[in-house]
Amino acid sequence: MKQLLELLGFIALVQGVLGLVHEFTHWHVGLVQRLGFLDGYGVYASVALVVLALALFAAAESRKSG
């Protein structure tokens, strides 16, 4: 379970950072910019993904390994 939380956290972190890179540099990277219902909310969605990643890492850290 700990490894799954870490994997999901890593994916959320990467997608959040790529979404922020897209918003500020207009490079076409990441998943956030490809979702039509997030038009105009890319920065908020990307920040939410980064916060979610931090929460997933914290949850993974609180789990026992094994």
Steps between C-alpha positions, in 0.01 A plus 500: 500500500787735582653451155165563330456827689853603408441416134173695489670790678782501249259498205295783654816701569633459147165590342461803730846630418451439128168684518671799659776487239233508229316792656811716532698397190224374264688178432251230413585255779296332769149369537331805654511704179344214302184481711239730348295555815804659670530783246578817693572308820835345408699673772250405768485139383878477487542644849231261624695208350819611674314529832343158442845357433630639829201351683558162335868508597404584858247215506759260360752609760255433783443141381717219627732355242445136431 
